[in-house]
Amino acid sequence: MRSGSKPLRTVLQQFDAIAARMLGVVAATALFAMMALTFIDVIGRYGFHHSIFGVAEIIECLMIVSIFAGLAFITAKNEHITVTLMEPLVTRVMGRLQRWLSIAMSVGCTLLICWQLFMHALDLLQSGKRTPVLELPQWIEPMSAAVLSLVGFVLLVQALVRTRGRLGSTSTHVD
């Protein structure tokens, strides 16, 4: 039975590694594109008196992709910012309860964010609203955030299953 689960574990670890790498590339590309567009727009606006048409809407879309791809990337690599000021005391007093409450909060908040983004995207899809300048469908932004949140949720659950809830004890990705 163990030999049958090893290939599945290897496939999941490879999926985690590929997903983390792709999310990092997507987030970095979106961030670089925002920087380049802003730089070119400022040069064009002040140097040539011409701004890039719709640059604010483009940067808004890129920011959403950057934030939610980055959040999923951080989840996949288990590199969230943590404050350990009270951790030794809390761990001593609460132990396992603290770990499982933290896991429940992470899973619950990720699911809530994902669900709300999907609901918002569906509302905008049904309404047919468009952006003011480029006239892009407004549902694209929350739907992309929802999909990236869902990827982050899947990676979080896989990491929790693989490490049995001890995310800090083992690596959550394979290089």
N, C-alpha and C positions, 0 to 999 in steps of 0.2 A: 504494500500500500504506500509506503514511503517513496519507493522508486517511481511510482506514478505521479506523485505530487512534486517531485523535483523538477521535471520539465516544465510544469505549469509555473512553478516559482521562478525558474529561469526566464520564461516568457514574460512574466509580470515585471521582473527586474529590468529586462530589456525594454519593455514598454515604458517603464518609469524613466529610464535613462534617455530614451529617444524623446519622450514627451517633455522632460525637463530641458533637454537641449533645444528642442523646437520652441518651447515657450520662452526660453532665454533669448533666442534669436529674434523671435517676433517682438518681444518687449524692447530689445535693444534697437531693432530696426525702426520701430515706431518712435522711440525716443530720439534717435538720430534724425529721422525725417522731420520731427517737430523742430529740432534745433536748426536744421538746414533751412526749412521753410521760414522760420522766424528770422534768421539771419538774412536770407535773400529778400524777404519782405521789407525788412528795415532798410537795407541798402537801396532797394527799389523805391521805397516811399520817400526817403530823405535825400537820396542821391539823384533820382530820376523823376521824382514826383509821380510815380506809378506803383500802386500796391498790387499784390497778387490777388486776383479775384477769388473770393470765398475762402481766403486763408484761415480766417478764424474758425469756420466750420470744419475745415480739414484738420486743423490742429486739435479741435475738440474731439473729433473721431479718433485721431491718433492717440490722444491722451487717455481715452477710455481703453483702447487696446493696450497701451503701455501699462496702465495701472492693473487691469485685470489679468493680463498675461504675466505681469510681474508677480502678482499675488499668487497665481497658480504655480509659477516657477518657484517661489519661495516655499510654498506648501510642499511641492514635490521634493525639494532639497532639504526640507526641515530646517530652514534657516530664518525663522521668525525672530524678531527682536524680542528678547525676554528681559525682565527686570527680576533679579534674584535677591533683592534686598531682604525680603522676609521669607524666602524659600526654605532656608534651613529650619526655621522655627515652624513654619506651616507643615513641612514634610515630616518633622519629628512628631507633631501633634496629630496630623490628619493622615499622613502616609498615603496608602492606596486610594483613599477617598478623594484626596486632592488631585491625584493623577487622573482618576476616572471622571471627576467633575470638570477638569480642564478639557479632557477629550470630548465629553458630552457638550460642553460649551462650543468647542471648535466645530464639531460636526453640526450642531444645531444652528449656529450662526451662519455657517457656510450654506447649509440647506435653505435657511430663511432668505439670505441674500439672493441665492440662485432662483428660488421660487418667485420672489418679488420682482426680480429683473425679467423673468419670463412673462409674468402677468402684465407688467408694464409694457413690454414689447408687443404682446398680443393686443392690448388695448390700443396702442398706437397703430398697429397693423390694421385693425378694424376701423379706426377713425380715418385712416388715409392721410394723416397729417404729414406735411413736408417741411423741410428746413427753409428759412426765409430767403437765403441767397442762392444756394446751389439747387434748391428744390429736391433734395434727396429725401427718400422716405425716412421718417424719424424713428421707425421701429428698428432700424439697422443697429444703432448704437446700443440700446439696452439688450438687444438679442445677442450681439457679439459679446457683451459683458456677461450675459447669462451663460452662454456656451463656454466661455473661458472659466467662469465660476464652477460650472459643472465638471469641467476637466480637473480643476483644482480639487473639487470634492471627491472625484473618483481616485485621484492620486493620494489624497488624505486617507481615504478608507483603505486603499491598498497598503499604504504604509502602516496603518494601525493593525491590519490583519497580519502583515508580514512580521512586525515587531512585537505583536501581542500587546499593543498599547504602550510600549516603551520606546517612544520615538527617539529619545535622546541616546539610547543605549547602543543602537546600531545604525549604520549608514542606510539611508532610504533610497540610494541610487547606485547604479553601477557605471563605472567609466569604461 
